[in-house]
Amino acid sequence: MTVLSVLSMYIIPFLLFVILLSAIIKQVPAYETFIEGAKDGFQMAVSIIPYLVAMLVAISVFRASGALDFLLEGLRPVLTFIGVPADIVPLAVMRPLSGTGALGVMSDLLAVHGPDSFIGRLASTMQGSTDTTLYVLTVYFGAVGIKKIGDSLKVGLLSDLCGIAAAIVFVTLVFGSM
């Protein structure tokens, strides 16, 4: 076994031991504190359900209405001109909206084009270099009661756009074009 394999096998038990040891040293009731945190976490999960349902409904309407397909057809000529495969656009659009939806799109791309294809590598890189911005804003900001998310939304979507652009540039540089 490599050092990294051995280390990864023992790191979580070690961290649990350190946490319990520090609780004993600081005389913190570890079990009661854990139960209190779990109770707060459950209450938080219940409080974000309306925000989560609203986001999932909005995503479903966006896809089912044909708006995603309309957007793709409008962007296809521009993408072809700059050398970006149009097949990747659904992933770029879906990723800020829904992690599960984006994973489904990526799985479809990998099934059609293969994981070692340019599109497969690009999809995998895009999946790792972007975030589910709208999910994060909806769930986490909703959980703490933040209502004004305009600036956060702009910055989050801009960072997603930068991640998509960087994925396209770096995959093209490393693996060549389609």
C-alpha positions in Angstrom: 0.0 0.0 0.0 1.1 3.5 -0.7 1.6 6.1 2.0 -1.4 8.0 0.7 -3.6 4.9 0.9 -2.6 4.2 4.5 -3.0 7.8 5.5 -6.5 8.0 3.9 -7.6 4.9 5.8 -6.7 6.3 9.2 -7.4 10.0 8.8 -11.1 10.0 9.8 -10.7 7.8 12.9 -7.8 10.0 13.8 -9.9 13.2 13.4 -12.7 11.7 15.5 -10.1 10.8 18.2 -8.7 14.4 18.2 -12.2 15.9 18.4 -13.2 13.6 21.3 -9.9 14.2 23.1 -10.2 18.0 22.8 -13.8 17.8 24.1 -12.5 15.8 27.1 -9.7 18.3 27.7 -12.0 21.3 27.4 -14.7 19.5 29.5 -17.3 19.9 26.7 -20.2 17.4 26.8 -19.5 15.9 23.4 -22.6 13.8 23.0 -25.0 16.5 24.2 -23.3 19.0 21.9 -23.6 16.6 19.0 -27.3 16.1 19.6 -27.9 19.8 19.9 -26.2 20.4 16.6 -28.1 17.5 14.9 -31.4 19.0 16.2 -30.4 22.5 14.8 -29.4 20.8 11.5 -32.8 19.1 11.2 -34.6 22.4 11.9 -32.5 24.1 9.2 -33.3 21.3 6.7 -37.0 21.8 7.3 -36.7 25.6 6.9 -35.1 25.3 3.5 -37.7 23.0 2.0 -39.9 25.8 0.5 -36.8 27.4 -1.2 -35.7 24.0 -2.6 -39.1 23.1 -3.9 -39.4 26.5 -5.6 -36.0 26.1 -7.3 -36.8 22.6 -8.5 -40.1 23.7 -10.0 -38.4 26.6 -11.8 -35.8 24.3 -13.3 -38.5 21.8 -14.4 -40.5 24.6 -16.0 -37.3 25.9 -17.7 -36.6 22.5 -19.3 -40.1 21.4 -20.0 -41.1 24.7 -21.7 -38.5 24.3 -24.3 -36.7 27.5 -23.2 -33.4 25.5 -22.9 -33.8 24.2 -26.5 -34.6 27.7 -27.8 -31.5 29.1 -26.1 -29.3 26.3 -27.6 -30.6 26.9 -31.1 -29.9 30.6 -30.8 -26.4 30.1 -29.5 -25.4 27.3 -32.0 -24.1 29.6 -34.8 -22.0 31.7 -32.4 -20.5 28.6 -30.7 -19.7 27.0 -34.0 -17.9 30.1 -35.1 -15.7 30.2 -32.0 -15.1 26.5 -32.0 -17.0 25.5 -28.9 -19.0 22.2 -29.4 -22.7 23.0 -29.1 -23.3 19.7 -27.3 -21.6 21.1 -24.2 -24.0 24.1 -23.9 -26.8 22.2 -22.0 -24.2 21.3 -19.3 -23.0 24.9 -19.1 -26.6 26.2 -18.8 -27.7 23.4 -16.4 -24.7 23.5 -14.0 -25.5 26.8 -12.3 -29.1 25.6 -11.9 -29.0 22.1 -10.6 -26.2 19.7 -9.7 -28.3 16.7 -10.3 -29.6 18.0 -13.6 -26.0 18.8 -14.7 -24.8 15.4 -13.7 -27.6 13.9 -15.8 -26.5 16.0 -18.8 -22.9 15.1 -18.2 -23.8 11.4 -18.0 -25.6 11.7 -21.3 -22.6 13.4 -22.9 -20.2 10.7 -21.7 -22.6 7.9 -22.9 -22.8 9.5 -26.4 -19.3 10.8 -26.9 -17.2 8.7 -24.4 -15.2 9.8 -21.4 -11.9 10.1 -23.4 -13.4 12.2 -26.1 -12.9 16.0 -26.3 -16.5 16.6 -25.2 -16.2 14.0 -22.4 -13.1 15.6 -21.1 -14.6 19.1 -21.4 -17.8 18.0 -19.7 -15.9 16.5 -16.8 -13.7 19.6 -16.4 -16.7 21.9 -16.6 -18.5 19.8 -13.9 -15.5 20.3 -11.6 -14.8 23.9 -12.3 -18.3 25.4 -11.9 -20.8 25.4 -9.1 -24.6 25.1 -8.6 -24.9 28.9 -8.0 -28.7 29.1 -8.0 -28.9 26.1 -5.7 -26.4 27.6 -3.3 -28.1 31.0 -3.3 -31.6 29.5 -2.9 -30.8 27.0 -0.2 -28.1 28.6 1.9 -29.2 32.2 1.6 -32.8 31.1 2.2 -31.8 29.2 5.2 -30.4 32.2 6.9 -33.1 34.6 5.6 -31.1 36.7 3.2 -33.5 38.1 0.6 -31.3 40.5 -1.4 -29.1 38.2 -3.5 -28.6 40.3 -6.6 -24.9 41.0 -6.2 -24.2 37.4 -5.1 -26.1 36.1 -8.1 -24.0 38.3 -10.5 -20.7 37.3 -8.9 -21.7 33.6 -8.8 -22.8 33.5 -12.4 -19.7 35.4 -13.5 -17.5 32.9 -11.7 -19.4 30.1 -13.4 -18.8 31.7 -16.7 -15.1 32.1 -15.9 -15.0 28.4 -14.9 -16.7 27.4 -18.2 -14.3 29.5 -20.2 -11.3 28.2 -18.4 -12.4 24.6 -18.9 -12.8 25.2 -22.6 -9.4 26.9 -22.9 -7.5 24.4 -20.8 -9.1 21.3 -22.2 -8.3 22.6 -25.7 -4.7 23.4 -24.8 -4.1 20.1 -23.1 -6.0 17.7 -25.3 -6.4 19.7 -28.6 -9.6 20.7 -30.3 -12.5 18.5 -31.3 
